[in-house]
Amino acid sequence: MAKAPVLTPRADDFPRWYQDLITKAELADNGPVRGTMVIRPYGYGLWERMQAEMDARIKETGTQNAYFPLLIPESYLAREADHVEGFAPELAVVTHGGGKELEEPAVVRPTSEMIVNEYFSKWVQSYRDLPLLINQWANVVRWELRPRLFLRTSEFLWQEGHTAHPTYEEARDFAAHIHRRVYEDFMLNVLAMDVVPGRKTVKERFAGAINTLTLEGMMGDGKALQMATSHELGQNFAKAFHTQYLSKEGRQELVWQTSWGSTTRMIGALVMMHGDDDGLRVPPRLAQIQAVVLAIKGEEAVLAKVRELGDRLKAAGVRVHVDDRTDTPFGRRAVDWELKGVPVRIEIGPRDLGNGTAMLARRIPGGKEPVSLDDLAELLPGILEEDQALLLKQSRERRESRTAEVSTFEEAVEAATHGGWARIPWAALGEEGEARLADHAVTVRCLIAEDGSVPDADDAPGNVAVVARAY
């Protein structure tokens, strides 16, 4: 009788496979309130690595970290009409505190443009105070009716950047810099995720923004996922909060602003883009454990070699974990590490020790081979880089092979509803066609130029719409 698979096969039921993997790889559990989640240590370790990589890139732009309150006076939202309208259905509102009804209800932040501008208007007085570049790592609440762990939860973790600039051009360029040099660089070079950088349509842009830049990734089932966004806010919030400065010419001028964010949704993307029927596959540059050294048997000589090898690999710059829990069956431990997607397993038993070798199991391409114990520390960094590049190549090949070039609305819907994406001239689709896509649960993920670059305008000649079903 065939052994039951550890995970539901992806081809049988992709959503069930996703849920199985999150649970069995010990990434997260559902929280006690519907739509919330508990991020378990292994899942949070992935987020910590993401934070570290992103935070370094953000700080290279001159942006500094700060923190703003979780609770925002409800009246703040009413100051920017498009913003409050866009977020109204998702708001959680606190009406009582300390056993009494509050004089003014407080909104649990869905994003922080409102409260940030309250303080920017105090901190910015002169052109000398600009640009003002602030980021915060925080949680936000957006009440979710159809929750799914990491992808859509009522509370999630993120970073949100907020900046103020003296000119439109400077704000525009900064938003673009974050989009390409922070977000896209991180996703390509750390997450090994092929993404499409583009411009959101007017219908899809952030509430209160004059332009939204996005990065869209294709998941294993062909659906799209919005990975991160960078917004040009223009002067909409500056007008609402009177955020202005005294220019060099002695005139009071409104600032130009940006905001930008990325979330724990990236962990969900990691699962859906790189995972397979055996579990997660973590890109080596991201992995908090790049190699696990496993003792097959509990003999003292084996345990000593496993620990010694762990020290040598650590000295070589590899993030390594030594698994010497020989009271747990080896097969179970190997399956657990495979589920968690650790890039490399190094297995050592008495026979390996006698041969002066270890069994090297590579999670990303698959397969096992014996390798000299003396060579491992030198070989492993190169192997990890090979596997990092392979993941990016596979994600790019998936997107390219499942993206159809079409010229009609019907062809776009056909491609998007059969597990792929479509690229259609925006002139052939337009806002009317975009509205009709909703009848088929399809959206325009972004607009791109013919050469794949990000267009300067919604109606730039030659704009191409990337069309897909999405999470």
C-alpha positions in Angstrom: 0.0 0.0 0.0 1.4 3.4 -1.0 2.5 5.7 1.7 0.2 8.8 2.1 2.0 12.0 1.0 3.0 14.4 3.8 1.3 17.3 2.0 -1.7 17.4 -0.3 -0.3 17.5 -3.8 -0.3 20.9 -5.4 -1.9 19.7 -8.6 -4.8 18.2 -6.6 -5.7 21.2 -4.4 -3.4 24.2 -4.4 -5.1 26.0 -1.5 -5.1 22.9 0.7 -1.4 22.3 -0.2 -0.7 25.8 0.9 -2.5 25.4 4.2 -0.8 22.0 4.8 2.6 23.4 4.2 2.2 26.5 6.5 1.0 24.1 9.3 3.5 21.3 8.8 6.5 23.5 8.2 5.6 25.3 11.5 5.3 28.7 9.9 2.0 29.9 11.5 -1.3 29.0 13.2 -4.6 30.7 13.0 -5.1 33.2 15.9 -8.1 33.1 18.4 -9.9 36.0 16.6 -11.0 35.3 13.1 -8.5 36.7 10.6 -5.6 36.9 12.9 -2.5 34.6 13.0 0.2 33.4 15.3 3.6 33.5 13.5 5.7 30.6 14.9 9.4 30.9 15.5 10.5 29.3 12.1 8.1 31.6 10.2 9.1 34.6 12.3 12.8 33.8 11.6 12.1 34.2 7.9 10.5 37.6 8.6 13.5 38.7 10.7 15.8 37.9 7.8 13.5 39.8 5.5 13.5 42.7 7.9 17.3 42.8 8.1 17.8 42.7 4.4 15.1 45.3 3.7 16.1 47.6 6.6 19.7 47.8 5.3 18.4 48.8 1.9 16.0 51.3 3.3 18.7 53.0 5.4 21.0 53.3 2.4 18.5 55.8 1.0 19.0 58.0 4.1 15.6 57.0 5.6 15.5 56.6 9.4 13.3 54.4 11.5 10.7 55.8 13.9 7.4 54.7 15.5 3.9 56.1 15.4 0.9 55.1 17.6 -1.4 52.2 16.8 -4.5 54.2 17.6 -5.5 57.2 15.4 -8.2 59.7 16.2 -11.2 59.0 13.9 -11.3 62.6 12.8 -7.9 62.4 11.2 -9.3 60.0 8.5 -12.0 62.5 7.4 -9.4 65.0 6.3 -8.5 63.2 3.1 -11.8 62.0 1.4 -10.4 59.5 -1.1 -8.3 57.9 1.7 -11.1 57.4 4.1 -13.4 56.1 1.4 -10.8 53.6 0.3 -10.2 52.2 3.8 -13.7 52.6 5.4 -14.8 48.9 4.8 -11.6 47.6 6.5 -11.5 49.8 9.6 -11.5 48.5 13.2 -12.7 51.2 15.6 -12.2 51.4 19.3 -15.2 53.1 21.0 -14.6 52.2 24.7 -11.5 52.4 26.9 -11.1 52.0 30.7 -14.7 50.9 31.0 -16.0 54.2 29.5 -17.1 55.3 26.1 -14.4 57.4 24.4 -15.2 61.1 23.6 -13.8 60.4 20.1 -13.5 56.9 18.7 -10.0 55.7 17.8 -9.2 53.8 14.6 -6.7 51.0 14.8 -4.2 52.0 12.1 -4.9 50.5 8.6 -1.9 52.6 7.5 -0.3 55.7 8.9 -0.5 58.5 6.4 -2.9 60.4 8.6 -1.0 60.4 11.9 2.4 60.7 10.1 1.2 63.9 8.5 -0.1 65.3 11.7 3.5 65.2 12.9 5.2 66.1 9.7 3.2 69.3 9.7 4.9 70.1 13.1 8.4 69.0 12.2 8.6 70.6 8.8 9.0 74.4 9.0 11.7 75.3 6.4 13.3 74.0 3.2 16.2 73.0 5.5 14.0 70.3 7.1 13.5 68.6 3.8 13.6 65.9 2.6 12.1 64.2 5.7 12.5 60.4 5.3 10.9 58.1 7.9 10.1 54.4 8.0 8.5 52.3 10.7 8.3 48.6 11.3 4.9 47.9 12.8 1.6 46.1 12.6 -1.6 47.3 11.0 -5.3 46.1 11.1 -7.5 45.9 8.0 -10.6 43.8 8.8 -10.5 40.9 6.4 -13.7 39.0 5.4 -11.9 36.1 3.6 -8.7 35.5 5.6 -5.8 33.3 4.5 -2.6 32.9 6.5 0.1 35.4 5.5 -1.8 36.5 2.3 -4.9 38.2 3.9 -5.1 38.6 7.6 -6.9 41.2 9.7 -3.6 42.0 11.4 -0.3 41.8 9.7 3.3 43.0 10.1 5.0 45.4 7.6 7.3 48.3 7.1 5.8 51.6 5.9 7.9 54.5 4.7 6.7 58.1 4.6 8.6 61.0 3.1 8.2 64.7 2.4 10.0 66.6 -0.4 10.2 70.1 -1.7 9.3 69.3 -5.3 7.1 66.9 -7.3 10.2 65.6 -9.2 12.1 64.8 -6.1 9.2 62.9 -4.6 8.5 61.1 -7.9 12.1 60.0 -8.2 12.3 58.8 -4.5 9.2 56.7 -4.9 10.7 55.1 -8.1 14.1 54.6 -6.2 12.3 52.7 -3.4 10.4 50.7 -6.0 13.4 49.5 -8.0 16.5 49.8 -5.7 14.9 48.7 -2.5 12.0 46.4 -3.3 12.9 44.9 -6.7 16.5 44.5 -5.7 15.5 42.6 -2.5 13.0 40.4 -4.3 15.3 39.4 -7.2 18.6 39.1 -5.2 17.4 37.8 -1.8 13.9 36.2 -2.3 14.9 34.8 -5.8 11.5 35.9 -7.0 11.0 37.0 -10.6 8.7 40.1 -10.4 7.2 42.5 -12.9 7.6 46.1 -12.0 4.8 48.3 -13.2 2.3 51.1 -12.7 -1.1 50.6 -11.2 -4.2 51.8 -13.1 -6.3 54.6 -11.7 -8.8 52.0 -10.5 -6.2 50.0 -8.7 -4.0 52.7 -7.2 -3.7 53.4 -3.4 -6.5 55.5 -2.0 -5.3 59.1 -1.9 -2.3 58.6 -4.2 -1.6 60.2 -7.6 0.4 57.2 -8.7 1.2 53.7 -7.4 4.1 51.6 -8.4 3.9 47.8 -7.9 5.8 44.6 -8.1 3.7 41.6 -9.2 4.8 38.0 -8.9 3.4 34.8 -10.4 2.6 32.1 -7.9 2.9 28.4 -8.6 -0.8 28.2 -9.6 -0.4 31.0 -12.1 -2.2 33.6 -10.1 -0.6 37.0 -9.3 0.4 38.4 -6.0 1.1 42.1 -5.3 4.4 42.0 -3.5 5.1 45.6 -2.5 4.0 49.1 -3.5 5.4 52.6 -3.6 3.1 55.6 -3.9 3.4 59.1 -5.0 1.0 61.0 -2.8 1.3 64.3 -4.5 0.1 67.1 -2.2 -3.2 65.5 -1.2 -2.2 64.8 2.4 -0.1 68.0 2.6 -3.3 70.0 1.8 -5.4 68.1 4.3 -2.8 68.5 7.2 -1.3 71.8 6.1 2.2 70.2 5.8 4.1 73.1 4.4 7.5 74.8 4.5 9.2 78.1 4.0 11.1 78.0 0.7 14.4 79.6 -0.1 12.5 82.4 -1.8 10.5 83.1 1.4 7.2 81.5 0.2 5.0 79.0 2.1 4.9 75.9 -0.1 3.1 72.5 0.4 5.4 69.5 0.5 5.3 66.6 -2.0 5.0 63.1 -0.4 5.5 59.4 -0.9 4.6 56.3 1.1 5.6 52.7 0.5 5.2 49.3 2.1 5.9 45.6 2.1 4.4 43.0 4.4 4.5 39.5 5.9 2.6 38.6 2.7 6.1 38.0 1.3 6.2 34.8 3.4 3.1 33.6 1.7 4.7 34.4 -1.6 7.7 32.5 -0.6 5.6 29.4 -0.1 3.5 29.7 -3.2 6.3 30.7 -5.6 9.1 28.3 -4.4 7.3 25.5 -2.6 6.8 22.0 -4.0 5.0 18.8 -3.0 7.8 18.1 -0.4 7.5 21.5 1.3 9.1 24.9 1.3 12.3 25.8 -0.6 14.0 28.7 1.0 16.4 30.8 -1.0 19.9 30.4 0.5 20.5 34.2 0.9 17.2 34.5 2.9 17.5 31.3 4.9 18.1 31.7 8.6 19.5 28.1 8.4 21.4 27.6 5.2 22.7 24.1 6.1 21.6 21.6 8.8 24.2 19.0 9.8 22.4 15.8 11.0 23.8 13.0 13.1 22.2 9.7 11.8 23.2 7.7 14.9 24.1 8.7 18.5 27.6 7.3 18.5 30.1 9.7 20.2 32.4 9.8 17.2 29.5 10.8 14.9 28.2 13.5 17.3 31.7 14.9 17.7 32.2 15.1 13.9 28.8 16.7 13.4 29.5 19.4 16.0 33.0 20.0 14.7 31.7 20.3 11.1 29.1 22.7 12.3 31.8 25.0 13.8 33.9 24.8 10.6 30.9 25.8 8.4 30.0 28.6 10.7 33.6 29.9 10.5 33.2 29.8 6.7 30.2 32.1 6.9 27.4 29.6 6.5 24.4 29.9 8.7 24.3 26.4 10.1 22.3 24.3 12.6 23.5 21.1 14.2 20.8 18.5 14.6 22.1 15.9 17.1 18.7 14.9 18.4 19.3 11.2 17.9 16.5 10.2 20.2 14.2 11.3 17.4 14.2 9.0 14.3 16.5 10.2 11.5 13.8 9.8 8.8 11.4 12.0 10.7 14.0 14.7 11.2 15.0 14.6 7.5 11.4 15.0 6.5 10.9 18.0 8.9 14.0 19.8 7.5 12.8 19.1 4.0 9.4 20.6 4.8 11.0 23.7 6.2 13.0 24.1 3.0 16.5 24.3 4.5 18.7 24.6 1.3 21.2 21.9 2.3 21.2 18.9 4.6 24.5 17.2 5.5 23.9 13.7 6.9 26.6 11.9 8.8 26.5 8.3 10.2 29.1 5.8 11.2 29.6 4.5 7.7 30.1 8.0 6.3 32.6 8.7 9.1 34.5 5.7 8.1 34.7 6.8 4.5 35.6 10.4 5.4 32.4 11.6 3.6 29.0 13.1 4.3 25.8 12.7 2.3 24.9 16.1 0.9 21.2 16.6 0.1 20.3 19.7 -1.8 16.7 20.8 -1.3 16.3 23.2 -4.3 17.4 21.1 -7.2 16.9 17.8 -5.3 19.2 14.8 -5.1 21.9 13.5 -2.8 25.6 12.8 -3.3 28.5 11.9 -1.0 31.0 14.7 -0.5 34.4 14.6 1.3 34.1 16.0 4.8 37.3 18.0 4.2 35.9 19.7 1.2 32.5 20.8 2.5 33.5 24.1 4.0 35.0 25.2 0.7 32.3 23.8 -1.5 29.2 24.9 0.3 29.2 28.7 -0.4 29.3 28.0 -4.1 26.6 25.4 -3.9 24.3 27.8 -2.1 24.8 30.5 -4.7 24.1 28.0 -7.5 20.8 27.1 -5.8 19.9 30.7 -5.2 20.3 31.4 -9.0 18.3 28.2 -9.9 15.3 29.4 -7.9 15.2 32.8 -9.7 15.6 31.0 -13.0 12.7 28.7 -12.3 10.4 31.5 -11.2 11.2 33.5 -14.3 10.7 30.5 -16.6 7.3 29.9 -15.0 6.1 33.4 -15.6 7.5 33.6 -19.2 6.0 30.2 -20.2 2.6 31.0 -18.7 2.2 34.6 -20.0 0.2 35.0 -23.3 0.6 37.9 -25.7 -3.0 38.7 -26.7 -4.9 41.4 -28.6 -8.5 41.0 -27.5 -10.5 41.1 -24.3 -11.7 37.5 -24.8 -8.2 36.2 -25.2 -7.0 38.0 -22.1 -9.8 36.5 -20.0 -9.1 33.0 -21.5 -5.4 33.2 -20.5 -6.1 34.6 -17.0 -8.8 32.1 -16.2 -6.7 29.1 -17.2 -3.8 29.4 -14.9 -1.7 32.2 -16.5 -1.3 35.9 -17.3 -2.0 37.9 -20.3 -0.3 41.0 -21.8 -2.7 43.1 -23.8 -2.2 46.6 -25.3 -3.8 49.1 -22.9 -5.3 50.9 -25.8 -7.2 47.6 -26.7 -8.5 47.1 -23.2 -8.9 50.6 -21.6 -10.9 51.5 -18.5 -14.1 50.0 -20.0 -12.4 46.6 -20.6 -10.8 46.8 -17.1 -14.3 47.2 -15.5 -15.6 44.2 -17.5 -12.7 42.0 -16.3 -14.3 42.0 -12.8 -17.1 39.8 -14.1 -14.5 37.1 -14.6 -12.6 37.7 -11.2 -9.7 39.1 -13.3 -7.8 42.4 -12.7 -5.2 44.5 -14.4 -2.2 43.9 -12.2 -0.2 46.7 -13.7 0.7 48.8 -16.8 4.2 48.4 -18.3 5.9 49.9 -21.3 6.5 47.9 -24.5 10.1 47.3 -23.5 9.1 46.1 -20.0 10.0 49.4 -18.2 7.7 51.3 -16.0 5.7 53.9 -18.0 5.7 57.6 -17.0 1.9 58.0 -17.4 -1.3 56.0 -17.3 -2.0 56.8 -21.0 1.6 56.7 -22.4 1.6 55.4 -26.0 2.4 51.7 -26.1 1.4 50.9 -22.6 0.7 47.2 -22.0 -1.7 45.8 -19.4 -0.7 42.7 -17.4 -3.9 40.9 -16.7 -4.4 38.0 -14.2 -6.4 36.5 -11.4 -4.8 37.4 -8.1 -4.7 36.8 -4.4 
